[in-house]
Amino acid sequence: MGTRKQDDLVLEARRTRTRPPPLYKVLLLNLSGTKMVNLQGLSFLSELFDKVKGIQGRLAFCSLTPTLGKIFRILRLGQEAGIYADQASAVSGL
C-alpha cells in the first residue's frame, strides 16, 4: 500500500475516469451539402429533437437547401428548432 497522498491520487484518477462526459444543451446541425433527407433521416432528426428537448436543450439547423427548408417547415421542425440561413447567423442567434 502506498502513502496517503498516493492513495488519494489513485482515487482521484478513478473518479475522473468514471465521470460522465459534459452535457451539451445546444446542438447545431449544419446541413450544407445535404440535398435530401430520407424518411429514416427525418425520423432520426425527430428523435434527436425529442432527446434535446428532454434535457431542456436547443436544436438548430443551418444552411438548408430551399427544398429541405420547405420539408422542415411542413413537418414543423422549424417551429421549435431554429432554422438559420448559415452557420455564422446560427452561432450568433444561439
Accessible surface in RSA format (square Angstrom, percent):
REM  Atomic radii and reference values for relative SASA: ProtOr
REM  Chains: A
REM  Algorithm: Lee & Richards
REM  Probe-radius: 1.40
REM  Slices: 20
REM RES _ NUM      All-atoms   Total-Side   Main-Chain    Non-polar    All polar
REM                ABS   REL    ABS   REL    ABS   REL    ABS   REL    ABS   REL
RES MET A   1   225.78 116.9 134.22  88.8  91.56 218.0 112.20  95.4 113.58 150.5
RES GLY A   2    39.31  48.5   0.00   N/A  39.31  48.5  18.93  52.0  20.37  45.6
RES THR A   3    84.86  60.4  76.01  77.1   8.85  21.1  80.56 108.2   4.30   6.5
RES ARG A   4   183.96  77.2 173.85  88.6  10.11  24.1  73.76 100.8 110.19  66.8
RES LYS A   5   153.15  74.7 148.06  90.8   5.10  12.1  94.08  84.7  59.07  62.9
RES GLN A   6    97.93  54.8  97.02  70.9   0.91   2.2  31.17  66.3  66.77  50.6
RES ASP A   7    41.68  29.2  39.84  39.7   1.84   4.4  15.44  36.3  26.24  26.2
RES ASP A   8    60.12  42.1  56.60  56.3   3.52   8.3  26.36  62.0  33.76  33.7
RES LEU A   9   110.45  61.5 105.73  75.6   4.73  11.9 106.17  74.6   4.29  11.5
RES VAL A  10    72.13  47.5  69.95  63.3   2.18   5.2  72.02  62.6   0.10   0.3
RES LEU A  11    88.08  49.1  87.23  62.4   0.85   2.1  87.23  61.3   0.85   2.3
RES GLU A  12    71.58  41.1  71.58  54.2   0.00   0.0  40.11  77.6  31.47  25.7
RES ALA A  13    50.23  46.2  43.45  67.1   6.78  15.4  49.10  69.1   1.12   3.0
RES ARG A  14   131.56  55.2 130.82  66.7   0.74   1.8  38.19  52.2  93.37  56.6
RES ARG A  15   133.71  56.1 127.95  65.2   5.75  13.7  64.10  87.6  69.61  42.2
RES THR A  16    64.22  45.7  48.55  49.2  15.66  37.3  35.00  47.0  29.22  44.2
RES ARG A  17   182.35  76.6 148.99  76.0  33.36  79.4  71.19  97.3 111.17  67.4
RES THR A  18   111.72  79.5  82.82  84.0  28.90  68.9  73.55  98.8  38.16  57.7
RES ARG A  19   146.21  61.4 125.61  64.0  20.61  49.1  55.39  75.7  90.83  55.0
RES PRO A  20   105.05  76.6  89.07  81.2  15.98  58.1  94.80  78.3  10.26  63.8
RES PRO A  21   112.69  82.1  94.79  86.4  17.90  65.1 101.74  84.0  10.95  68.1
RES PRO A  22    95.29  69.4  74.65  68.1  20.64  75.0  86.81  71.7   8.48  52.7
RES LEU A  23   120.00  66.8  93.81  67.1  26.19  65.8  94.57  66.4  25.43  68.4
RES TYR A  24   169.23  79.0 150.71  85.7  18.51  48.2 118.93  89.4  50.30  62.0
RES LYS A  25    96.17  46.9  88.91  54.6   7.26  17.3  53.46  48.1  42.71  45.5
RES VAL A  26    74.29  48.9  55.07  49.9  19.22  46.3  55.14  47.9  19.15  52.0
RES LEU A  27    63.65  35.4  62.88  45.0   0.76   1.9  63.63  44.7   0.02   0.0
RES LEU A  28    45.78  25.5  22.58  16.2  23.20  58.3  22.58  15.9  23.20  62.4
RES LEU A  29    43.54  24.3  42.23  30.2   1.31   3.3  43.54  30.6   0.00   0.0
RES ASN A  30    64.62  44.6  37.88  36.6  26.74  64.4  20.60  49.6  44.02  42.6
RES LEU A  31    23.95  13.3  23.79  17.0   0.16   0.4  23.95  16.8   0.00   0.0
RES SER A  32    72.11  60.9  51.46  68.7  20.65  47.6  30.86  65.7  41.25  57.8
RES GLY A  33    78.10  96.3   0.00   N/A  78.10  96.3  43.84 120.3  34.26  76.7
RES THR A  34    39.91  28.4  34.86  35.3   5.05  12.0  21.60  29.0  18.31  27.7
RES LYS A  35   170.87  83.4 160.64  98.6  10.23  24.4 104.45  94.0  66.42  70.8
RES MET A  36   114.05  59.1  92.69  61.3  21.36  50.9  85.18  72.4  28.87  38.3
RES VAL A  37    22.85  15.0  14.13  12.8   8.72  21.0  17.50  15.2   5.35  14.5
RES ASN A  38    99.90  68.9  87.23  84.3  12.67  30.5  41.11  98.9  58.79  56.8
RES LEU A  39   148.24  82.6 141.08 100.9   7.16  18.0 141.87  99.6   6.37  17.1
RES GLN A  40   145.11  81.1 136.36  99.7   8.76  20.9  49.23 104.8  95.89  72.7
RES GLY A  41    21.54  26.6   0.00   N/A  21.54  26.6  20.91  57.4   0.62   1.4
RES LEU A  42    26.80  14.9  23.73  17.0   3.06   7.7  24.07  16.9   2.72   7.3
RES SER A  43    54.03  45.7  45.92  61.3   8.12  18.7  28.60  60.9  25.44  35.6
RES PHE A  44   122.51  61.3 119.34  73.9   3.17   8.2 121.92  73.9   0.59   1.7
RES LEU A  45    12.45   6.9  12.45   8.9   0.00   0.0  12.45   8.7   0.00   0.0
RES SER A  46    51.15  43.2  50.42  67.3   0.73   1.7  18.99  40.4  32.16  45.1
RES GLU A  47    98.35  56.5  96.77  73.2   1.58   3.8  34.38  66.5  63.97  52.2
RES LEU A  48    33.23  18.5  31.13  22.3   2.11   5.3  32.78  23.0   0.45   1.2
RES PHE A  49    30.78  15.4  30.78  19.1   0.00   0.0  30.78  18.7   0.00   0.0
RES ASP A  50    89.23  62.5  79.62  79.2   9.62  22.7  28.10  66.1  61.13  61.0
RES LYS A  51   146.57  71.5 135.30  83.0  11.27  26.8  88.05  79.3  58.51  62.3
RES VAL A  52    15.07   9.9  14.47  13.1   0.59   1.4  15.07  13.1   0.00   0.0
RES LYS A  53   106.18  51.8  98.47  60.4   7.72  18.4  65.67  59.1  40.52  43.2
RES GLY A  54    55.38  68.3   0.00   N/A  55.38  68.3  33.84  92.9  21.54  48.2
RES ILE A  55    57.71  32.8  53.57  39.9   4.14  10.0  57.64  41.5   0.07   0.2
RES GLN A  56   142.94  79.9 116.66  85.3  26.28  62.6  61.64 131.2  81.31  61.7
RES GLY A  57    16.06  19.8   0.00   N/A  16.06  19.8   0.62   1.7  15.44  34.6
RES ARG A  58   116.04  48.7 111.46  56.8   4.58  10.9  52.59  71.9  63.44  38.5
RES LEU A  59     4.95   2.8   0.00   0.0   4.95  12.4   0.00   0.0   4.95  13.3
RES ALA A  60     0.24   0.2   0.16   0.2   0.08   0.2   0.16   0.2   0.08   0.2
RES PHE A  61     0.00   0.0   0.00   0.0   0.00   0.0   0.00   0.0   0.00   0.0
RES CYS A  62     0.00   0.0   0.00   0.0   0.00   0.0   0.00   0.0   0.00   0.0
RES SER A  63    25.92  21.9  15.27  20.4  10.66  24.5  12.48  26.6  13.44  18.8
RES LEU A  64    31.28  17.4   4.83   3.5  26.45  66.5   5.03   3.5  26.25  70.6
RES THR A  65    42.24  30.0  37.40  37.9   4.84  11.5  41.23  55.4   1.01   1.5
RES PRO A  66   119.47  87.1 106.91  97.5  12.56  45.7 117.28  96.8   2.19  13.6
RES THR A  67    68.56  48.8  64.53  65.4   4.03   9.6  32.37  43.5  36.19  54.7
RES LEU A  68     0.07   0.0   0.07   0.0   0.00   0.0   0.07   0.0   0.00   0.0
RES GLY A  69     4.64   5.7   0.00   N/A   4.64   5.7   4.64  12.7   0.00   0.0
RES LYS A  70   128.30  62.6 128.26  78.7   0.04   0.1  70.92  63.8  57.38  61.1
RES ILE A  71    40.11  22.8  39.74  29.6   0.37   0.9  40.11  28.9   0.00   0.0
RES PHE A  72     0.00   0.0   0.00   0.0   0.00   0.0   0.00   0.0   0.00   0.0
RES ARG A  73   146.91  61.7 131.98  67.3  14.93  35.5  66.62  91.1  80.29  48.7
RES ILE A  74   124.82  71.0 100.92  75.2  23.90  57.6 108.57  78.2  16.25  44.1
RES LEU A  75    89.94  50.1  66.94  47.9  23.00  57.8  70.74  49.7  19.19  51.6
RES ARG A  76   162.28  68.1 151.18  77.1  11.10  26.4  31.34  42.8 130.94  79.4
RES LEU A  77    18.65  10.4  15.86  11.3   2.79   7.0  18.01  12.6   0.65   1.7
RES GLY A  78    25.46  31.4   0.00   N/A  25.46  31.4   6.51  17.9  18.95  42.4
RES GLN A  79   136.53  76.3  98.48  72.0  38.05  90.6  39.67  84.4  96.86  73.5
RES GLU A  80   115.52  66.3  80.21  60.7  35.30  84.1  36.41  70.4  79.11  64.6
RES ALA A  81     1.23   1.1   0.00   0.0   1.23   2.8   0.60   0.8   0.62   1.7
RES GLY A  82    24.92  30.7   0.00   N/A  24.92  30.7  19.98  54.8   4.93  11.1
RES ILE A  83    57.54  32.7  28.05  20.9  29.49  71.1  28.05  20.2  29.49  80.0
RES TYR A  84    49.94  23.3  44.27  25.2   5.67  14.8  34.01  25.6  15.93  19.6
RES ALA A  85    90.43  83.1  57.73  89.1  32.70  74.4  70.06  98.7  20.38  54.0
RES ASP A  86    69.39  48.6  69.39  69.1   0.00   0.0  28.21  66.4  41.18  41.1
RES GLN A  87    90.50  50.6  88.72  64.8   1.78   4.2  19.96  42.5  70.54  53.5
RES ALA A  88    77.75  71.5  61.82  95.4  15.93  36.2  70.58  99.4   7.17  19.0
RES SER A  89    44.62  37.7  37.63  50.2   6.99  16.1  41.31  88.0   3.31   4.6
RES ALA A  90     0.00   0.0   0.00   0.0   0.00   0.0   0.00   0.0   0.00   0.0
RES VAL A  91    94.87  62.4  81.60  73.9  13.28  32.0  83.40  72.5  11.48  31.1
RES SER A  92    98.56  83.3  59.33  79.2  39.23  90.4  52.28 111.3  46.28  64.8
RES GLY A  93    40.35  49.8   0.00   N/A  40.35  49.8  21.05  57.8  19.30  43.2
RES LEU A  94    56.28  31.3  12.94   9.3  43.34 108.9  27.35  19.2  28.92  77.8
END  Absolute sums over single chains surface
CHAIN  1 A     7232.7       5927.4       1305.3       4387.0       2845.7
END  Absolute sums over all chains
TOTAL          7232.7       5927.4       1305.3       4387.0       2845.7
